[in-house]
Every structure is written in C-alpha cells, then in structure tokens.
Amino acid sequence: MARTQSDELLNTLQAGFKYIETESFESTFQGLFSEIDLGSSKLGKGYPERNAKLCVIIKKIADGLAEFSDKLDTLGDAYEYLIGQFAAGSGKKAGEFYTPQQISDILSTIVTLDSQEPKTGAKQRLESVMDFACGSGSLLLNVRKKTKEAGGTIGRIYGQEKNITTYNLARMNMLLHGVKDTEFEIFHGDTLTNDWDILRELNPAKKPAFDAIVANPPFSYRWEPTDALADDVRFKNHGLAPKSAADFAFLLHGFHFLKDEGVMAIILPHGVLFRGGAEERIRTKLLKDGHIDTVIGLPSNLFYSTGIPVCILVLKKCKKPDDVLFINAAEHFVKGKRQNQLTDENIAKIIKTYQYREEEARYSRRVGMAEIEKNEFNLNISRYISTAVGEAEIDLDATHRELVDIEKAIAVAKDKHNGFLKELGLKLLP
C-alpha cells in the first residue's frame, strides 16, 4: 500500500462505510457500521498511529484472503468461521449471537423436510423463513444452504434481533454470503413486545406467516408480562409465560406466525418439558391441540454459553401423527476439552429418526396422548424412554459347570501347594 494511500486510510474507510450505509442498498444497511469507532484510542493515540495500525490490519486481512477462493460463498464461510471462533472465546456472551453449527444443522434440516410427510424428503420451495432471535444470522443462512443443497429454492428470509451489535453482525453475514437485499430482512427490535410493524398486522388476511421458523432464544430470560400482553393475540389463547422464564413466550410468538403447513424447530432448556404453573398450562394446551410433534433431548455442554442440557421442540399447526416422538440423544456425543461435540453420525441418527419416525430401545419412542395425559402432560424424556440397561440373563447350567471347574482347579492347586509344604517339612493345608 503506497504511502499516499495509507495516509488517508481512516478518511477513506469512513467515507466507504457511509456510502454502503446510505447509498448502495437503500435502507437495508443503514447504521451497519455505527459501532465501529475509527477514532478509538485502542487503535492509537493520534491520527497517524491509528492510520498506521489500520494499514497493518488490512494488509494482514488481504494477505489471508488471497489464500481463499474469490467466490463470495467462501468469503462468507470465512466470516462465519471467525464468528464461531469469536463465540468460542466469548463464554456466556456467545449465547447472544451464535448457535453451534452441529445444532444448527439439526434444526435447519428438520424445517426443510416436508412437514406432513418428512420421509418424502425436502420441500422444493420455501417461500419464507423466520428466526425471531437470529443473533448473527447463521441459523437462517444454514436453512438457506440446506434448502439449496437439497435442490430446492427459498424465497425470503426474515430475522429479528434485539442487540444492536449482533443485529449488525447478522446484516454483514447476509452481505458476505451473497444474499441480495431483496432476499432478506433483518429487524432490530424486541421480539417479546413485538416491535416489528410487519408482525403487528391486525387483519388476519394480511397477517404474515412463514413456511419455516427456527430459533435459539435466550434461555429462561426474565421478562415483564403485562396485562396488555395477556390480551396479545400471540398469547391470549395459551396464557403468559412466567416472569422468571420467557421460554414459552418466545415459542408462542414464533408459533403464532407459523403457516398451517409449516414447521417450527426451537431450542429450549429442559425445564419447559416439566415445569409447573403457567408453563404447565401452556404445554398442556399445545399438547391437547396436537401441536407438539417431536421432543429431542440433546447432550449437556454443547453450547459456549451454558453447560446445561437442552432440547429441541418441533411444532406444527397441522400434523398427521396423533402421538409425540421422543428422541433421547443425550448420551450420544463425543466429549471435548471445552464443549461436547455431536459427530456427523450422531446428527444423521437424530435426523433419520425424526424423518422416518423410527423407534429404538433406549433412544426413541412414539408416545400416544393417553400416556402423556396419564403423566399429567409432563414431557420429561426419562418418563417415556428408559436408558437403563437391563440385567443380563444368567445361564444356570453354564454357571454351575463354571463353578465345578473352578472347584477342581482349586483342588489341584491345593494338592500341588501341599506337596511343596511336605518337602519343606511344614504343616499341610486342611
């Protein structure tokens, strides 16, 4: 980089950021670089020092990118990799913006399969996909990728994110993956209070609805359920989630905007399966109405942000099976140094079990509503799938023969030992 170019790098970058935000994509990327502070003292004490440091950084990035393909997907994948690495080092904060790839693959594949007949394979067309807690947008992009890999097409993807930094990460992620500004919409706002105007449409005929909904909302998030929210169309038929845990509030928000023939897959803490009070009432109504299709229990310590085990709930407004499929994948993983990992085989087994609604001892089972009602609509997986290994049957004849042989061996050894004692003039064993 020539000296004359580098001297004005800060000003050039600032102008470039402004152009992208205001001129290149209309309002899609407005404020995209709002949190980048080129005047930060962390870059240097004065303009020349900051300018020089940025030159070094950009040159390093350019040298690294030169090793990659010039295809946009590759650049996007590199960005996604950096997000993942940042999440790995961010501890609890990572839960705000990143869903581990292995879990993302499960959700993404499930929602791309035909909702009524998953065994027939992936849908050829998804008109719309939404993630109402989209973080960096990786989950939405994975649904897009899985759809294309299956030979299908996708219309428009929608995301909502409350954190401004993460919201900007998501928009940049779309840009670097070659998603046109006409193919996506990311909104910055609060999902629980439903800030997004397009989701506040009161006319049922104009209410937006989505073919697929995926989400990894914050676990057991404290919120403020109000009287106004109790009358909100999203919640009034089921009731409000408790103040201490908004898990079901997030679920009901997404479910309200799901198409009748759509599929929703959401990651939640295990507590939603068995906690009482308001959550029990919501869970009971969802079950009685036939909306909970599958419960998937995952291993603990899969997330960067928490070590607790989580589950995936698959919901449908219209589903053919009159039972609930339980999958206990909690013991199927590879232990890692920091996080546990699901292998490709583990992931494939979960998806295949869901797709073909298979049953396997100590792993998966289809449970009728009568049994679930008998358990007071408690969905704790251990109530329906036993992981205990049964005691092996004992062959009495074989065991008897083995004991006889042992006794004979003992007698031979005793005689031999007494022979040694006799030679030494010592007292023999009785």
N, C-alpha and C positions, 0 to 999 in steps of 0.2 A: 504494500500500500504506500503510495507516494506521500511525501511529507505534506504537500499542499492539500492532499485529500484528507489526511488524518487530522490536520489542524482544525478542520471544521466538522469533524465526525459528529460531535454532540448536536450541533445545529441541524446537520443533515438527517440524523436519526429522528430528532424531534419533528422535523417537517414531514418526514416519511410516515411517522406514526399518525400525525394529524391528517395526512392525506388518506390513509387507509380508513381511519375512523369516520371521516366526513365526506369523502368524495368517491371512493372506489366501489362501495357496496351499499349505497344509500344509508339506511339507519342500522343495518344488520350488525355492524361492528362499532357502533358509536360507543365511546368510552372503553374500548378494548385495552388500551394501554394506560388507562387512568391511574393505575397503581405503580407504574414504572417511573421512578424518580431519577432522572439523569443528573440531577444536581445533588444527589446524596453524598454526604461526606464519606460514606463507606467506599465510594469509588476513588476518593482522593480529596485532598484539602482544597485544591483550586481547580480552575478550568483545565489548565494544561495537564495536570496529573490525572484528572478524571478522563480526559480525552485520550491520553496515552494508554490508560488501563483498558478502556473500551476497545482500542485498536488491537491490543494483545488478545482480548477475549474473542473478538470477532474473527481474528486470524486463526485462532485455535479451532473455533467452530467451523470455519471454512475448510481448514485442513482436514478435519474429521469428516465433514460432509462429502469431501472429494472421494472418500473411500466407499461411499454409498452409491447405489444406483440413482440416476436423476429422475426416476419415476416418483410421482407425488405420493403414492401409497407407501413407498419405502421411507420417505421423509416423515410421513405421518406416523409410521410404525416406530421410527427413531424417537419421535416426540413422545409417543405413548410409552416407550421403554423408559425414557427419562422421568416421566410422571410416576411410573411404577417404582423406579429406583428412589425417587424423592419420597414416595409413600413409605417405602421400606425403612427409611431413616427418620420418619416423622412421628413414629409412635402413635399415640391416641389421636393426634390430629389427622392422621391418614384416613380415618373413618369418615371424615367430612367430604372427601373428594374421590376416593378410589375403591373400586370393587376388585378384589384379586381376580386375575384372568381365569383361573380354573373355575371359580364360582360363576363368573360372567358367562363362561362357555355353556354351563348347565342351563342358566336362565334363558340365554339367547336361543339355544337350540329348542327348548321347550316351547317358546312362544312362536317359533317359526313353523312348528309342526301343525298339521290340520287340527283344529280344536275339537271337532266331533269324532274324527277318525284318525288319531295320531299315527296309527300303524300304516296309513297310506302314504306317509311322508310329509315333506314340507309343502306349505302353500306356495302357489306360483306367484301370488301377488299379495303384498301387504300395503294397503293404502296409507295407513298411518300407524306410527308407533310413538308411545309416550313414556318418559321417565320423569316423574314429578319430584324426584330428588336426585338430579342427574349428575351432581358432582362434576368431574372433568369430562363427562360425556362418553366415557369409554364403553359403558354398557350399551348405550344407543348405537354407537359405532359397531359394536360386536354383533348386534341384531342385524344391522345393515350388511355386515360382512357375511354372516351365516346365511342370510337370505340369498345373496348373490352366489355364494358357493353352492347352494342347492339349485341354482339355475333359475331362481325367481327374481322378481323386481320389487322395489319398495318405493312408495310414493313420497311421503314427507315425514320427517322425524321431529318430534317436539320434546323439549326438555324444560324443566324449571329448577332453579337453584337460588337459594336464599343468600349464600355467602358470595360477596362481590368478587373476591379473588378467584374462587372456584368457578364462578359464572364466566369470568374472562378466560380461564383455562379451557372451559368447555367450548367456547366460541373459537378459540385458537385451534383446538383439537379438530373441530369441523373443517376449518380452513385448510389445515395441513393435511387432512385426509381427502381433500378434493371434493368435499361436499359443497355444492353450489348454494348460494344464499337463498335461492328459491326452493331448495330441498330441505331446509331445516328452519326451525325457530326455537331459540332458547330465550326464556323469560327470566328476569331477575325479580324474585319476589317470594313471599311466604306462602307455601302450599296450604298450610292448615287454615289460614284466614282467607285463602282463595283470592289472592290479589290479581290474578291474570284475567283480564277482561274477556278473552275469548271463552273462558270456562265459566263465566258468570251469566251466560245467556239464559234467560228465563223461559223463552219459548221452547217447549220440548221438541218441536220440529226442527229447530236450528241448533239444538244442543250438540256440541262436538262429541264424537265418540271414536274410539280407537280400536283397531284390529288387535293390537298387542300392547300390553303395558308391562314394563319391568321396573323394579325399584329396589334400592338398598337404602331405605331411610335410616336416620339416626336411631339407635336402639334405645327404647324406654325413655324417650325425650319428654321432659317436663313441659307442659303447655298450659294455656289458660282457657279451659272450656267455659263459654259464656252462655247466657240464656238465648242470645241471638244465634249462636252456633247450634244450640239444641234444636232450633227450628230450621236450620240449614237443610236444604234438600239432600245434601250428601249424607247427613247423619240422622235425620228425624225418624226414619223407619227402623233404625237399629239402636239408637241411643249414642250418647257421647262416651268416648274413651275416658278413663280416669285422668285426673290432673297429673298423676305420677308417671304415666306412661302413655304416650300418644301413638303407640304402635297400631292400634286398631283405627285410630283417626286417619293415619296415613293410608291404611289398607282401604278404608271405606271411601276415601277421596278418590283413589285410583279406580276402585270397583265401580263407582258411580258413572265414570266416563268410559267404561268398557262396552264395546259392542256386544249385542246378544250372542253373536257367533265368535266373539273374541276370546283371548286367553290372557290371563294376568299371572305373573310369577313374581313373588315378593320375598325378600329375605327379612326374617324377623327373629327375635330372641325366642328361646323355647317357652318362655313364660306365657306367651299368647295361647299356647296349647292347653294350659291347665289353670291359669289364674282365675279367681272367682270374681264376684261382684259384677260391675258393669261389663267387664271383658267376657265373663261367662254368658251374660245375656246376649251380647253381640255375636259371640261364637255360636251359641245355640240357634239363633235366628238364621245365621248363614248356613248352618248345617241342615236345619229343617227345610229351608228353601232350596236345598240341593245345590249350593254354590261352591262348596269346598270339594275340589276334585282329588287333590293329592297332597300328602304331607311327607316331606323329605327331611329326615334328620341328618345333619352333617357333623363331621368331627369337630372337636374343640380346637382352638388356637389356629384357625385358618386365616384370620384377619390380622392386619398390622395393628389395628386399634384396640382389639379386645381378645381375650383368650377364651371367652365363653362359647359354648357350642350354639349353633344357630340352626334354624330350619328354613326350608323354602315351602311356602304355601302356593299351590296352583289353584286359581279360582276361575270359574266360568259361570256366565249367567244361564247358559243352557248347556247341560251336559247329559250324555246318554247313560252312563253307568249310574245305578242307584246306590252305589257304595262309595267308600273312600279308600283310595290306595295309600297304604303306609309303606314308606321305604326307610329302613334303618341303615344308613350308610356311615354311622358314627364310628364304626371300628375299621373302616376300610380306608386307610391312608398310609402315607409314609412319613415317619417322624423326621422333622428337620431341626436344624440348630436353633432357629428362632421361631419359625412357623411350621406347622404341619403342612403337608402337601398332598393333594389328590393327584394320582397318576392318571395318564390317559385312559388306562384300563378302568380305574375307579369311576371316572367321569362317564365313559362309554356304558358301564354297567348301570349307572343311575338312569341315563337317558333311555337305554334299551328297556329297562324295567318300566319306566313311565310310558314309553311309546307303545309297548305291547301289553301293558298292564299285567305283567308277569308276577307270579307268586313263588317265593323261595323260602325255605325254612330259615328262620332267624335273620332274614333280610327284608322280605317284602310280603305284604298280605293285603287282600281286599276285604274290607270290613263293612258289613251291612249296617244300615241305620238302626236296626233293632238293638244290636250290640252296643253301638255308640250311645244310644239313648239309655240303655241299661247302665252305662258308665257315666250317666249324667252329663253327656256331651263333652266329656273330658277327652282331649286328643293326645294326651301324653303317650308317646310312641310305645313305651315299655308296657303299657296296658294291653297292647294288641300284638306285639311281636316280642317273643321271649328270646333273649340272647344266651340264655343258659344252655350249656352243653349237657345233654343227658348222660347219665351214668351208663358205662358200657355193660352189656350183659355178661354175666360170668358163666363160663362153661364148667360145670361142676365136675364132670368126668375128667376133663383135661387138668383141672386144678388138682384133683385127687392124685392123678398119675404124677404130676409135677412134685407134689409133697412126698410121695413114696420114693421117687428118685432122689429127692433131697435127703431123706432119712437114710437111704442106702449109702449115699456119698458121705454122710456124717459118720456112719458106722465104719466105713472103710478108712476114713481119715483118723478115727479114734484108734482103730487097731494098729495103724501104722505108727501113730504117736506113742501108744503103749509099748510098741516094740523098741522105740528109742529109749523110753524110760527104763525098760527092763535091762537093756545093755548098760545103762548108767547106774543101775542098782537103786533106782528111785521108785517111790510108790506109784503104782499104776492108777490110771483114772478108772472110776467105777463104771 
